[in-house]
Amino acid sequence: MSSTEQPTEQLYAAREPIFPKRVSGKFRSLKWGLMIFTLGIYYLTPWIRWDRGPAMPDQAVLVDLANRRFFMFWIEIWPHEFYFVAGLLIMAGLGLFLFTSALGRVWCGYACPQTVWTDLFILVERWIEGDRNKRIRLWKQDWSVKKVRLRLTKYIVWALIALATGGAWVFYFTDAPTLLVDLFTLNAHPISYTTIFVMAAVTMLFGGFAREQICIYMCPWPRIQAAMMDEDTLTVAYRDWRGEPRGKHRKKEGADQLGDCIDCNACVNVCPMGIDIRDGQQLACITCALCIDACDDIMAKVGKPRGLIDYMALTDEPRERAGETPKSIWKHIFRLRTIMYTTLWSLVGIGLVVALFMRSDIDLTVRPERNPVYVVLSDGSIRNTYEIRLRNKHGDDRPFRISVVGDPTLRLEVEGSPYPTVTVPADSMKIQRVYVIAPRGSDPAQLERTQMRIWVEDNSNGDRAFEDTVFNGKAQ
């Protein structure tokens, strides 16, 4: 390369293995608790039973792709009610904005699936290969029988966790106990096996091998979160005005001029992202706070105050440098931005709850047939044809009575039946054709665009639903 050429900056750095050290403390305990809680929800939810009648699997949470429906305990979301799903997604987004604005990347550090499964895989790795120093030595040493045995054991346990993860995913889409038997007897659909192995491969790659690379290079949230944060956001930071200048030797001359940081690298050794929080805020930091636990432990051992690394806001720095008391945590959390996010989140949630309790267990949509718009029968009467979609959200078959109100001269007939009653199977939709007929001699002016309402009544409990439509045609 000539002297005039500039070195090309690399956009991607080859991964350097990271071996986080085991640490204990309140934030590590919180992460363990959330990991157990979230993994428990994911793996156990498909096995919760819920009586849904003879037509559906007795599963509390079920995604019915064939009929494009979603069941969650007593809640059923049908295709025409997609606004509930949209509302939940909006609430999830606002919740993410709220927590990020208040506490930084707390989602990334504690509840993100990538973080949870990576923690689980690191736990297995530490259990089999040992803590940080042992894992580093194992990584550097030549291949031996012991190294092969430990690696294979680790990979096998990882693979079992990954298969359980993929298996739990497909259990949400059908009856879990039935599918489990079919999987082991090789009677399940090939799509089930394909989905499980794809999910397992992704889980093992992301949690076992890529790890922090996913957060740094693939996840868009680190780039977006800056817009959600401001100078009052609480996030993990190093009090450099208290820790610098750092130094290990405390008994040599000039030691009284050193800060509290003894440069032990405990905060670096426990970091799952392999960064040094003392270098300031970084895109790779997921705010897991394990460095706080590690530093507090060291400070307690050397007789220094805890909190050299802690949750703090930028607005606290000048106050602390001047020896003043920083603002309380609650003043950082409850401010205009977070109150706004909380208000919007609550309004969307309240709206969804109100809509959920206001909806009926029966529903209908009416579609007039336009070709032809009307038919003149042999007796001179005018007939319009309508296609009605009847939805029965109950767990048993229900008889629905169909009627029309508006012009008293109009009458309704159900195709294929002398009676105006139609039986709709449990948890299903039925398409029923009906005829609305105006007798000969009706007023042409009223018949041209006659407003009417089609009612459906559940004969079992009296629930009713309606939809307005029009009658078209003119007298002969």
Secondary structure, DSSP 8 states (H G I E B T S, - for coil): --TT------SS------------SHHHHHHHHHHHHHHHHHHHGGG------TTS---SEEEETTTTEEEETTEEE-GGGHHHHHHHHHHHHHHHHHHHHHHSSHHHHHT-HHHHHHHHHHHHHHHHH-SHHHHHHHHHS---HHHHHHHHHHHHHHHHHHHHHHHHHHHTTS-HHHHHHHHHTT-S-HHHHHHHHHHHHHHHIIIIIITHHIIIII-SHHHHHHHH--TT--EEEE-HHHH-S--S-SSSTTGGGS-S-----HHHHT-TT---GGG---TT-----HHHHHHHHHHHHHT--S-SEEEE-TTHHHHHHTT-----HHHHHSSHHHHHHHHHHHHHHHHHHHHHHHS-SEEEEEEE--SSS-EE-TTS-EEEEEEEEEEE-SSS-EEEEEEEESSTT-EEEETT-SSSEEEE-TTEEEEEEEEEEE-TT--HHHHTEEEEEEEEEETTT--EEEEEEEEE----
